[in-house]
Amino acid sequence: MTRRVLGVLVGTLITATFITPTAAHAVEWVPKTPPLATPWTSQVSPANALPEYPRPQLQRPEWQNLNGVWEFAGAPNLSNPPIGRPLPEGVLVPYPIESALSGIKRHEDNMFYRRTFTVPSTWNGRQVKLNFGAVTWETRVWVNGRQVGAHTGGFDAFSFDITSALNGGTNEIVVGVHSPVDGSRYPIGKQRRDPSGIFYTAASGIWQTVWLEPVRGAHITRLDTTPNVGAGALDLVVQGTAGQSVTAEVLSGGQVVGRQTGTTGTSLRVPVPNARLWSPDDPFLYDLRVTLGSGDSATGYFGMRSLGKAVVGGVMRPLLNGKFVFQQGTLDQGYWPDGIYTAPTDAALRWDLERQKALGFNMVRKHIKVEPARWFYHADRIGLLVWQDMPSLDAVDEVPNGRTHFESELRRMVDQLKGITSIVQWVPFNEGWGEYDAGRIVDLVRSIDNTRLINHNSGSNCCVSDPDPGNGDVIDDHHYQITTATRPPDSTRVAVLGEFGGLGRRIVGHEYQPGAGFAYGALYPDEQSLTKRYEEVAKQVARLVHTRGLSASVYTEPYDVENEVNGFYTYDRRVLKMTESRVRDINLKVLAIARGTAVGPDDVVSLRVTTSGYTDRYLRHTGGTARTDVINTDLGRLDATFHVRPGLADAACVSFESRNFPGEFLRHSNSVVRKDVNDGTSLFRADATFCPREGSGGTALESYNVRGAFVRHYNSNVYLARSGGPNPWDTASSFAADTTWAIGFALWRSGAELPLDQARSFRVTSPGFTDRYLRHRDALARTDVVTSSSDGLLKSDATFVVRRGLADPTCYSLEARNFPNQYLRHADFRVRLATNDNTDIFRRDATFCAQQGTGGVRLESFNELGTNMRHYQEEVWVASNGGAHAYDNPASYSQDVSWAVSAPWVP
């Protein structure tokens, strides 16, 4: 069935079966004023509190929604349920009691809900199930004064058979909830009774839909779906009453395409012939109809897709449908200013995901929260991959008394969600919060679901993380400004950037607490500067894909959360803080680079071999021809470095200009790839133009004028080859691998030369200030007028010895002429003079890569993305063009970051 038909079917079922429940007595729901109102806040009322059928993965045609106004009261404990006693307040279920939409807007450790309902006469003769989507945390339920069940856990759905407690008329239901939130006893994610910083308001009590439905005595309780692409089938386990016969049918467009019979609790393989595979680009869903011999039936859906990992292009990569797909996502925390944990409407829930997809993302990391079933349905339908975090305990350090609850809820989370098509990864821990026995926990998750990758601890490089157990599938780093490189993958695990970005901007009138907003870095003043910075960090992600084997990235975050103002959108979802088209364009460029259909955003690149056994070799020129070598010399690094230029014959393609021989380009001639001077002829331009195509884990470079022929390494040489052609280098063996190149960071990072181990002075090139020079004074860098008549101290302060970069020998560090072993370095963006303490951070801060500037040389910071050494009002900073600070002012930026390398004032 198409997505449109599926949506119509769901809507029809809901419309046909929604029954307005009756209230216990006339309590009044009085919505409170939220800190911010979303576009959907005003749409919420007792008559339409989440009216949609709540469980698309197991759907029944008859049901009764119990959302709406219930009676409510806080209580000292749950030992005295108010059976037959009205309660004084009105609460709108299913919004958590701390939310404005609930009408309560306060926390209670213990609470009671009460209402009445009647059961339709058409349900006679069947069992009646009372279902809860989720309640935080301990739940006890009484129907007509009889306790019908209890449950612990704040993130999983549960049901009680209440048939024997019903009286045939008006029935009373009382729900008692214990939700202390703090106490380190059970998973709560980022909820806190006293929220601040990165921890937020609690979401206590009922926070997902409550509903009734009739079932047969023998009935279905869950549909465990596992697509088996290799077998062309759906592997299905129908959970429910034991020993029942099962008939399962797969439908597409309303037509049955596969059918199988079996019994409950056993695996059925239902044929799905010529399966249309689900992916973010084509999120096609099949319908599923299951009937038991008892007559009980239910419908669901699934997508056909395969998951895994394998070496692709010489790198361990995650696979979707047998191919590497870079997973570019957001850190989605699932908070709302009006409903906290509960979206005000289903349209709002869907909107969040649609907007992320519209911004060019193909993945969402659901951060230490579990969403309602409809959220996953929307992700499946829209086409967003999902990483599912396990909600953490409320303490950062290990909490022994919380382990039992943590593991119990972890089991239930994986069990309930393992049939979700979009989920591709499980994440038990985050940054070591409450982490313990991580290796055993990985094995536990794998014992429940061995079809997905397991990320034992997102951010295992930081914070309070335990030692890496090594048995997961993922190496996950958190680097917010990406000032250091991510760890590479190893032979069994993929590498991902589990969190980065956190770029902030406050929007007046859309702040949770005006003036209190913070970000994981600088706050940017406007749309232009924030968007530009996002483009810079996204470009760095692109560089890491083929340079460091990065397979996924997660940006913090899609929308602000309380006082965190890191979002693309404000917390109320009313203002997009960046330019949508630019965000989407750079995100799509990252995906294209990962796919191989675009070349990276760098001025200079190197091309690495991806063929297994040869991945330490790079394309270089030597003696005028191209070849591949293991590079370990300065000359080799220079020979293997190229400027990416718009294609000489077609700007939609590319040409590669030699770094150390300007004006000379890679071109093919008589099938040999060589380096030659551009003679300006149309033939040369065509021979020197190559079009990026999707390779096997990287970029294949197709000749512009010999279509179907690609740049290939063969016996250390480089040719233009056609698979199966007449030449030895045309052999079909390993053709795809040999023609795939990992194009990333240049082996020689500097695009301009400085004289090593020689003294030089650096003159300002900005008009009106060309008599000023870079110098140090009182340990700070600045510019001053220096002339031949200046005193000796000033001349010495304005003289530096050019050294190899302390962090990278292809860049540079500037040592003070008059203070040996003291170098210019940046700290908090200010450039200053400091003694080399041999720490990694010092070496990185004191390293600058020389690039061509406007009438001079740019000194690009090695580790502060997108910044260059700039003079601004006599001071010297590492500044970006249009960034968050005054010294990032775009006016005269290109001149202010260009320095004329001059003879030293003090030789």
ZAMARGU-4260 file (C-alpha; in steps of 0.2 Angstrom, whole numbers, plus 5000, padded with zeros to 4 digits):
<rodrens>
0) 5000/5000/5000 | 5007/5017/4996 | 5010/5029/5010 | 4995/5040/5005 | 4983/5025/5005
5) 4990/5019/5022 | 4987/5036/5029 | 4969/5037/5023 | 4966/5019/5030 | 4973/5025/5047
10) 4962/5040/5047 | 4947/5031/5042 | 4949/5018/5056 | 4951/5032/5069 | 4936/5042/5062
15) 4925/5027/5062 | 4929/5021/5080 | 4932/5036/5091 | 4920/5037/5105 | 4919/5052/5117
20) 4921/5045/5135 | 4911/5052/5149 | 4918/5061/5164 | 4917/5056/5182 | 4909/5073/5187
25) 4910/5091/5180 | 4928/5095/5185 | 4935/5109/5175 | 4951/5109/5165 | 4959/5126/5165
30) 4975/5126/5154 | 4989/5136/5162 | 5000/5148/5152 | 5015/5139/5145 | 5032/5148/5145
35) 5030/5148/5126 | 5016/5144/5115 | 5018/5133/5100 | 5007/5135/5084 | 4997/5120/5090
40) 4994/5125/5108 | 4978/5134/5105 | 4972/5118/5095 | 4971/5107/5111 | 4955/5105/5120
45) 4946/5091/5130 | 4937/5086/5114 | 4953/5083/5103 | 4967/5078/5115 | 4977/5067/5104
50) 4962/5058/5095 | 4973/5047/5083 | 4974/5029/5085 | 4990/5027/5096 | 4998/5011/5090
55) 4999/5010/5071 | 5011/4995/5072 | 4996/4984/5079 | 4980/4992/5074 | 4962/4987/5079
60) 4946/4993/5071 | 4937/4996/5087 | 4943/5006/5101 | 4938/5019/5114 | 4950/5034/5117
65) 4951/5039/5136 | 4961/5055/5133 | 4952/5070/5139 | 4948/5078/5156 | 4950/5067/5171
70) 4949/5071/5190 | 4965/5074/5198 | 4973/5076/5215 | 4990/5075/5223 | 4993/5062/5237
75) 5005/5058/5251 | 5006/5040/5244 | 4996/5027/5234 | 4989/5017/5249 | 4972/5025/5249
80) 4964/5026/5231 | 4949/5038/5230 | 4937/5024/5225 | 4920/5032/5223 | 4927/5049/5229
85) 4927/5064/5217 | 4944/5073/5215 | 4945/5092/5215 | 4955/5096/5200 | 4954/5093/5181
90) 4969/5087/5172 | 4969/5084/5153 | 4976/5067/5149 | 4988/5063/5141 | 4999/5078/5145
95) 5011/5076/5160 | 5006/5086/5175 | 5021/5098/5175 | 5015/5104/5158 | 5004/5119/5155
100) 4992/5109/5144 | 4988/5097/5158 | 4980/5111/5168 | 4990/5106/5183 | 5008/5113/5180
105) 5016/5107/5195 | 5025/5091/5201 | 5018/5078/5213 | 5028/5063/5219 | 5011/5054/5221
110) 4995/5057/5212 | 4978/5050/5208 | 4968/5051/5192 | 4949/5047/5191 | 4936/5046/5178
115) 4921/5035/5172 | 4917/5026/5156 | 4905/5015/5148 | 4909/5000/5137 | 4899/4999/5120
120) 4887/4985/5119 | 4894/4979/5103 | 4909/4974/5113 | 4899/4961/5123 | 4906/4944/5123
125) 4924/4950/5121 | 4938/4954/5133 | 4942/4972/5136 | 4959/4978/5137 | 4964/4995/5146
130) 4980/5001/5137 | 4993/5014/5142 | 5005/5021/5130 | 5017/5027/5144 | 5016/5033/5162
135) 5030/5039/5173 | 5034/5029/5183 | 5025/5017/5195 | 5007/5014/5190 | 4992/5006/5200
140) 4975/5004/5192 | 4958/5001/5200 | 4942/4998/5190 | 4926/4999/5200 | 4936/4997/5216
145) 4946/4982/5211 | 4965/4983/5208 | 4967/4976/5190 | 4986/4979/5188 | 5002/4988/5192
150) 5017/4993/5181 | 5034/5001/5183 | 5043/5010/5170 | 5041/5027/5162 | 5044/5023/5143
155) 5035/5007/5138 | 5017/5003/5134 | 5007/4991/5145 | 4990/4984/5146 | 4978/4976/5158
160) 4963/4964/5155 | 4949/4973/5165 | 4935/4962/5159 | 4931/4954/5175 | 4930/4971/5184
165) 4917/4979/5173 | 4899/4981/5179 | 4890/4982/5163 | 4885/5001/5165 | 4895/5016/5171
170) 4913/5011/5176 | 4925/5020/5187 | 4943/5020/5184 | 4957/5026/5196 | 4975/5027/5191
175) 4988/5030/5205 | 5005/5036/5200 | 5021/5037/5210 | 5034/5048/5201 | 5048/5055/5213
180) 5059/5058/5197 | 5075/5061/5207 | 5083/5047/5217 | 5093/5037/5205 | 5081/5022/5206
185) 5075/5021/5188 | 5078/5029/5170 | 5071/5046/5168 | 5083/5053/5154 | 5085/5072/5156
190) 5070/5075/5168 | 5074/5084/5184 | 5063/5091/5198 | 5075/5106/5199 | 5079/5108/5180
195) 5094/5119/5175 | 5107/5119/5161 | 5106/5103/5150 | 5093/5095/5162 | 5075/5099/5160
200) 5057/5099/5167 | 5050/5083/5173 | 5036/5074/5164 | 5026/5065/5178 | 5011/5054/5177
205) 5001/5049/5162 | 5010/5056/5146 | 5004/5045/5132 | 4987/5040/5126 | 4975/5029/5137
210) 4963/5018/5127 | 4951/5003/5128 | 4949/4990/5115 | 4940/4973/5113 | 4949/4957/5109
215) 4945/4939/5107 | 4949/4927/5121 | 4964/4921/5110 | 4971/4937/5103 | 4987/4946/5096
220) 4998/4956/5108 | 5012/4961/5097 | 5019/4959/5079 | 5037/4957/5078 | 5043/4961/5060
225) 5060/4958/5053 | 5063/4961/5035 | 5073/4948/5027 | 5079/4956/5010 | 5090/4941/5006
230) 5076/4929/5007 | 5063/4941/4999 | 5052/4939/5013 | 5046/4946/5030 | 5051/4936/5045
235) 5036/4938/5057 | 5033/4932/5075 | 5015/4935/5080 | 5015/4937/5099 | 4999/4932/5108
240) 4989/4918/5115 | 4999/4902/5113 | 4995/4889/5101 | 4984/4899/5089 | 4984/4897/5071
245) 4990/4912/5061 | 4987/4919/5044 | 4998/4933/5039 | 4996/4943/5023 | 5007/4957/5016
250) 4999/4970/5005 | 5004/4983/4993 | 4992/4996/4986 | 4978/4986/4994 | 4983/4970/4985
255) 4989/4954/4994 | 5007/4951/4988 | 5012/4937/5000 | 5003/4925/5012 | 5009/4913/5025
260) 5001/4902/5039 | 5008/4896/5055 | 5006/4898/5074 | 5008/4911/5087 | 5025/4912/5095
265) 5034/4904/5080 | 5043/4912/5066 | 5034/4914/5049 | 5042/4918/5033 | 5030/4928/5023
270) 5035/4930/5004 | 5038/4948/4998 | 5042/4946/4980 | 5052/4959/4970 | 5052/4969/4986
275) 5053/4988/4985 | 5066/4993/4998 | 5063/5006/5011 | 5076/5020/5012 | 5076/5038/5017
280) 5075/5042/4998 | 5061/5030/4996 | 5052/5026/5012 | 5040/5013/5005 | 5029/5004/5018
285) 5020/4988/5015 | 5004/4984/5025 | 5002/4968/5036 | 4986/4959/5040 | 4986/4946/5053
290) 4971/4934/5058 | 4971/4921/5072 | 4960/4905/5071 | 4950/4913/5085 | 4945/4927/5073
295) 4955/4940/5082 | 4964/4951/5069 | 4975/4966/5068 | 4984/4976/5055 | 5001/4984/5055
300) 5015/4989/5042 | 5033/4987/5039 | 5047/4992/5027 | 5058/4980/5018 | 5076/4985/5021
305) 5093/4977/5027 | 5105/4983/5040 | 5123/4978/5043 | 5141/4983/5042 | 5156/4979/5031
310) 5172/4986/5024 | 5168/4998/5010 | 5181/5007/5001 | 5194/5000/5014 | 5184/5007/5028
315) 5171/4999/5040 | 5154/5006/5036 | 5136/5004/5041 | 5125/4997/5028 | 5108/5000/5022
320) 5101/4988/5009 | 5119/4983/5006 | 5126/5000/5003 | 5135/5013/5014 | 5123/5028/5017
325) 5131/5042/5027 | 5119/5045/5042 | 5117/5063/5044 | 5106/5067/5059 | 5100/5078/5073
330) 5100/5076/5092 | 5081/5076/5094 | 5076/5077/5113 | 5057/5077/5111 | 5053/5092/5122
335) 5039/5104/5120 | 5036/5121/5130 | 5017/5117/5131 | 5017/5098/5133 | 5035/5094/5139
340) 5036/5076/5135 | 5020/5076/5125 | 5018/5085/5108 | 5002/5096/5109 | 4995/5087/5093
345) 5000/5073/5081 | 5002/5086/5068 | 5015/5094/5079 | 5024/5077/5082 | 5025/5074/5063
350) 5030/5092/5059 | 5046/5090/5069 | 5052/5076/5059 | 5046/5083/5042 | 5056/5099/5045
355) 5072/5089/5049 | 5070/5080/5033 | 5067/5096/5024 | 5083/5103/5031 | 5092/5089/5022
360) 5094/5076/5036 | 5091/5058/5034 | 5093/5052/5052 | 5087/5057/5070 | 5095/5052/5086
365) 5081/5051/5099 | 5091/5057/5114 | 5088/5047/5130 | 5069/5047/5128 | 5057/5035/5120
370) 5043/5043/5110 | 5025/5037/5107 | 5022/5024/5094 | 5015/5037/5082 | 5032/5046/5082
375) 5040/5030/5075 | 5026/5028/5062 | 5030/5046/5056 | 5048/5042/5055 | 5045/5026/5045
380) 5033/5035/5033 | 5044/5051/5031 | 5060/5041/5029 | 5071/5045/5043 | 5084/5033/5051
385) 5083/5032/5070 | 5096/5029/5083 | 5086/5025/5099 | 5094/5030/5115 | 5090/5021/5131
390) 5085/5034/5144 | 5098/5036/5157 | 5097/5036/5176 | 5096/5053/5185 | 5115/5052/5190
395) 5130/5055/5180 | 5140/5042/5190 | 5136/5024/5191 | 5121/5020/5202 | 5121/5002/5208
400) 5103/5003/5215 | 5096/5008/5198 | 5103/4993/5188 | 5088/4981/5190 | 5076/4994/5184
405) 5088/5000/5170 | 5090/4983/5163 | 5072/4979/5164 | 5066/4994/5155 | 5080/4992/5142
410) 5074/4975/5138 | 5056/4981/5136 | 5061/4996/5126 | 5071/4985/5113 | 5057/4971/5113
415) 5043/4984/5110 | 5053/4994/5097 | 5062/4980/5087 | 5049/4979/5074 | 5051/4998/5069
420) 5058/5000/5052 | 5067/5016/5054 | 5077/5011/5070 | 5095/5006/5064 | 5105/5008/5080
425) 5103/5005/5099 | 5112/5017/5111 | 5112/5010/5129 | 5123/5024/5137 | 5127/5042/5134
430) 5144/5050/5139 | 5146/5037/5153 | 5130/5043/5163 | 5126/5029/5174 | 5137/5018/5163
435) 5141/5000/5170 | 5146/4983/5163 | 5145/4991/5146 | 5151/4975/5137 | 5138/4964/5146
440) 5124/4977/5142 | 5129/4976/5123 | 5128/4957/5124 | 5111/4959/5133 | 5104/4970/5119
445) 5111/4959/5105 | 5102/4944/5113 | 5086/4953/5111 | 5089/4960/5094 | 5105/4955/5083
450) 5099/4964/5067 | 5105/4982/5072 | 5121/4990/5076 | 5124/4993/5095 | 5133/5009/5100
455) 5138/5005/5118 | 5141/5023/5124 | 5138/5038/5113 | 5152/5050/5117 | 5164/5037/5124
460) 5178/5049/5121 | 5172/5061/5134 | 5165/5065/5151 | 5163/5050/5163 | 5164/5036/5151
465) 5171/5019/5157 | 5184/5010/5147 | 5178/5004/5130 | 5173/4986/5131 | 5176/4984/5112
470) 5162/4972/5108 | 5150/4985/5101 | 5148/4990/5083 | 5152/5009/5085 | 5166/5021/5090
475) 5156/5037/5095 | 5165/5053/5098 | 5157/5070/5104 | 5166/5085/5097 | 5155/5100/5098
480) 5166/5112/5088 | 5176/5098/5080 | 5193/5106/5085 | 5201/5088/5085 | 5199/5074/5073
485) 5187/5060/5077 | 5194/5043/5080 | 5194/5032/5065 | 5185/5015/5063 | 5193/4999/5067
490) 5192/4982/5059 | 5175/4978/5068 | 5167/4995/5072 | 5161/5010/5062 | 5166/5028/5067
495) 5153/5041/5071 | 5152/5059/5077 | 5138/5056/5090 | 5136/5075/5094 | 5143/5091/5087
500) 5138/5109/5084 | 5127/5116/5098 | 5128/5133/5089 | 5117/5146/5098 | 5106/5161/5094
505) 5093/5169/5106 | 5078/5176/5098 | 5069/5190/5107 | 5051/5185/5111 | 5054/5166/5109
510) 5065/5163/5124 | 5060/5150/5138 | 5068/5162/5151 | 5073/5179/5142 | 5091/5182/5144
515) 5095/5165/5151 | 5098/5156/5135 | 5115/5147/5132 | 5124/5137/5119 | 5138/5125/5118
520) 5149/5138/5112 | 5147/5156/5106 | 5130/5164/5104 | 5128/5171/5086 | 5120/5188/5083
525) 5110/5185/5067 | 5104/5173/5054 | 5119/5176/5043 | 5132/5173/5056 | 5124/5157/5063
530) 5121/5150/5046 | 5139/5153/5040 | 5146/5144/5056 | 5134/5129/5053 | 5141/5128/5035
535) 5159/5128/5042 | 5156/5114/5054 | 5146/5104/5041 | 5161/5106/5029 | 5172/5099/5042
540) 5160/5084/5044 | 5162/5081/5025 | 5181/5082/5026 | 5181/5068/5039 | 5170/5056/5029
545) 5184/5050/5018 | 5199/5057/5028 | 5194/5048/5045 | 5182/5036/5039 | 5167/5045/5047
550) 5150/5036/5044 | 5138/5047/5053 | 5135/5064/5062 | 5123/5071/5074 | 5120/5089/5076
555) 5114/5097/5092 | 5100/5101/5089 | 5084/5103/5079 | 5075/5115/5091 | 5079/5124/5107
560) 5075/5115/5123 | 5071/5126/5138 | 5086/5137/5140 | 5097/5128/5128 | 5096/5139/5112
565) 5106/5127/5101 | 5091/5124/5089 | 5088/5127/5071 | 5071/5132/5077 | 5066/5141/5093
570) 5058/5131/5107 | 5041/5136/5101 | 5044/5130/5084 | 5040/5147/5077 | 5056/5154/5071
575) 5069/5145/5060 | 5086/5153/5065 | 5096/5149/5050 | 5093/5151/5032 | 5084/5135/5026
580) 5091/5134/5009 | 5109/5136/5014 | 5107/5123/5028 | 5099/5111/5016 | 5111/5114/5002
585) 5126/5110/5013 | 5118/5095/5021 | 5115/5088/5004 | 5132/5092/4999 | 5139/5082/5014
590) 5128/5067/5008 | 5134/5069/4990 | 5152/5069/4996 | 5150/5053/5006 | 5141/5045/4992
595) 5155/5050/4980 | 5145/5061/4968 | 5153/5077/4974 | 5171/5082/4979 | 5175/5090/4996
600) 5174/5108/5000 | 5192/5110/5003 | 5204/5121/4992 | 5217/5107/4993 | 5214/5088/4993
605) 5223/5072/4992 | 5216/5056/4984 | 5218/5040/4993 | 5217/5022/4986 | 5202/5012/4993
610) 5207/4995/4986 | 5209/4983/5001 | 5228/4980/5004 | 5233/4997/4996 | 5224/5010/5007
615) 5240/5017/5013 | 5244/5023/4995 | 5239/5040/4987 | 5239/5047/4970 | 5254/5058/4966
620) 5263/5065/4951 | 5281/5061/4948 | 5291/5064/4932 | 5276/5071/4924 | 5265/5056/4926
625) 5253/5050/4939 | 5256/5035/4950 | 5251/5029/4968 | 5264/5028/4982 | 5265/5026/5001
630) 5269/5044/5006 | 5282/5048/5019 | 5292/5063/5013 | 5288/5082/5011 | 5290/5080/4992
635) 5278/5066/4991 | 5265/5075/5001 | 5267/5090/4990 | 5266/5079/4974 | 5250/5071/4982
640) 5241/5087/4985 | 5229/5096/4972 | 5218/5111/4971 | 5201/5106/4966 | 5195/5118/4953
645) 5179/5119/4943 | 5181/5108/4928 | 5190/5116/4914 | 5178/5110/4901 | 5163/5109/4912
650) 5161/5118/4929 | 5149/5104/4935 | 5164/5093/4935 | 5181/5096/4942 | 5199/5098/4937
655) 5214/5094/4949 | 5228/5107/4949 | 5245/5102/4956 | 5249/5110/4972 | 5267/5112/4969
660) 5266/5116/4950 | 5253/5129/4948 | 5245/5130/4931 | 5248/5111/4929 | 5233/5099/4929
665) 5230/5080/4930 | 5224/5075/4913 | 5223/5059/4902 | 5233/5056/4886 | 5234/5040/4877
670) 5225/5032/4893 | 5239/5038/4904 | 5235/5050/4918 | 5249/5063/4919 | 5252/5081/4925
675) 5254/5094/4911 | 5254/5113/4909 | 5237/5119/4904 | 5240/5125/4886 | 5222/5132/4884
680) 5216/5121/4870 | 5199/5113/4871 | 5207/5096/4870 | 5217/5099/4886 | 5202/5106/4895
685) 5192/5091/4891 | 5206/5079/4895 | 5209/5088/4912 | 5190/5087/4917 | 5183/5073/4927
690) 5165/5070/4934 | 5163/5063/4951 | 5152/5048/4951 | 5147/5036/4965 | 5160/5023/4968
695) 5162/5009/4980 | 5163/5019/4996 | 5171/5034/4988 | 5172/5044/4972 | 5174/5037/4955
700) 5181/5050/4942 | 5174/5048/4925 | 5182/5056/4910 | 5173/5071/4903 | 5177/5067/4885
705) 5179/5048/4886 | 5162/5043/4895 | 5163/5026/4903 | 5181/5027/4907 | 5187/5031/4924
710) 5204/5035/4933 | 5211/5019/4940 | 5227/5013/4949 | 5235/4998/4941 | 5252/4991/4946
715) 5256/5008/4955 | 5252/5018/4939 | 5237/5028/4935 | 5227/5026/4919 | 5210/5030/4911
720) 5202/5013/4911 | 5186/5005/4905 | 5180/4989/4913 | 5183/4975/4901 | 5192/4985/4888
725) 5207/4979/4878 | 5221/4985/4889 | 5229/4976/4904 | 5223/4991/4915 | 5205/4988/4909
730) 5203/4971/4918 | 5186/4969/4926 | 5195/4961/4942 | 5193/4974/4957 | 5188/4987/4944
735) 5175/4996/4956 | 5188/4996/4970 | 5202/5002/4959 | 5193/5016/4952 | 5186/5023/4969
740) 5196/5036/4978 | 5194/5043/4995 | 5196/5062/4993 | 5199/5071/5009 | 5211/5082/5019
745) 5226/5086/5009 | 5243/5078/5014 | 5250/5095/5013 | 5238/5107/5022 | 5246/5124/5018
750) 5242/5131/5001 | 5255/5144/5002 | 5274/5144/5007 | 5283/5151/5021 | 5302/5150/5023
755) 5306/5137/5036 | 5318/5142/5051 | 5320/5159/5044 | 5315/5175/5053 | 5301/5185/5045
760) 5290/5200/5049 | 5271/5201/5045 | 5264/5217/5038 | 5246/5222/5038 | 5239/5223/5020
765) 5223/5233/5024 | 5222/5249/5015 | 5227/5264/5027 | 5236/5252/5039 | 5250/5245/5029
770) 5263/5253/5040 | 5258/5241/5054 | 5265/5225/5059 | 5261/5209/5069 | 5270/5210/5085
775) 5268/5204/5103 | 5267/5215/5119 | 5264/5210/5136 | 5261/5192/5130 | 5247/5198/5118
780) 5247/5199/5099 | 5243/5216/5091 | 5248/5227/5077 | 5259/5243/5078 | 5267/5255/5067
785) 5285/5249/5064 | 5298/5260/5054 | 5316/5260/5052 | 5317/5272/5066 | 5307/5262/5079
790) 5316/5256/5094 | 5325/5239/5095 | 5312/5231/5107 | 5298/5235/5095 | 5307/5228/5080
795) 5311/5212/5090 | 5293/5210/5095 | 5288/5211/5077 | 5300/5198/5071 | 5296/5179/5071
800) 5305/5163/5066 | 5295/5152/5055 | 5295/5134/5061 | 5286/5118/5056 | 5269/5117/5063
805) 5269/5110/5081 | 5253/5100/5077 | 5256/5097/5058 | 5273/5098/5049 | 5264/5104/5033
810) 5258/5120/5042 | 5268/5133/5052 | 5271/5139/5070 | 5278/5157/5074 | 5291/5158/5087
815) 5296/5174/5095 | 5313/5181/5089 | 5317/5188/5106 | 5309/5174/5117 | 5314/5157/5111
820) 5302/5143/5114 | 5288/5155/5115 | 5275/5155/5101 | 5260/5164/5095 | 5244/5154/5099
825) 5226/5157/5101 | 5216/5155/5117 | 5198/5161/5119 | 5201/5167/5101 | 5214/5180/5106
830) 5231/5177/5099 | 5245/5178/5112 | 5262/5173/5116 | 5265/5159/5127 | 5279/5146/5131
835) 5277/5129/5123 | 5271/5117/5137 | 5271/5102/5124 | 5253/5099/5127 | 5242/5094/5113
840) 5231/5109/5115 | 5245/5121/5114 | 5253/5113/5099 | 5236/5114/5090 | 5233/5132/5096
845) 5250/5137/5090 | 5248/5129/5072 | 5243/5139/5057 | 5241/5134/5039 | 5247/5146/5026
850) 5234/5149/5012 | 5233/5162/4998 | 5226/5178/5004 | 5221/5194/4996 | 5238/5202/4992
855) 5246/5191/5005 | 5246/5176/5015 | 5231/5170/5026 | 5236/5161/5043 | 5222/5149/5045
860) 5220/5142/5062 | 5223/5123/5063 | 5210/5119/5075 | 5197/5133/5076 | 5186/5130/5061
865) 5184/5143/5048 | 5195/5156/5057 | 5211/5165/5052 | 5223/5177/5061 | 5215/5194/5059
870) 5220/5211/5065 | 5205/5221/5072 | 5207/5238/5081 | 5225/5235/5084 | 5222/5218/5093
875) 5224/5201/5084 | 5212/5187/5085 | 5208/5171/5076 | 5192/5177/5067 | 5179/5170/5056
880) 5170/5180/5042 | 5154/5186/5049 | 5154/5175/5065 | 5148/5178/5083 | 5160/5192/5089
885) 5164/5210/5085 | 5181/5204/5078 | 5172/5193/5066 | 5164/5208/5057 | 5164/5204/5038
890) 5169/5222/5033 | 5187/5221/5026 | 5189/5203/5032 | 5198/5197/5017 | 5211/5211/5019
895) 5212/5210/5037 | 5217/5192/5037 | 5230/5194/5023 | 5248/5197/5029 | 5263/5202/5018
900) 5277/5191/5023 | 5292/5204/5024 | 5310/5204/5028 | 5313/5203/5047 | 5315/5219/5057
905) 5328/5209/5067 | 5337/5196/5056
</rodrens>
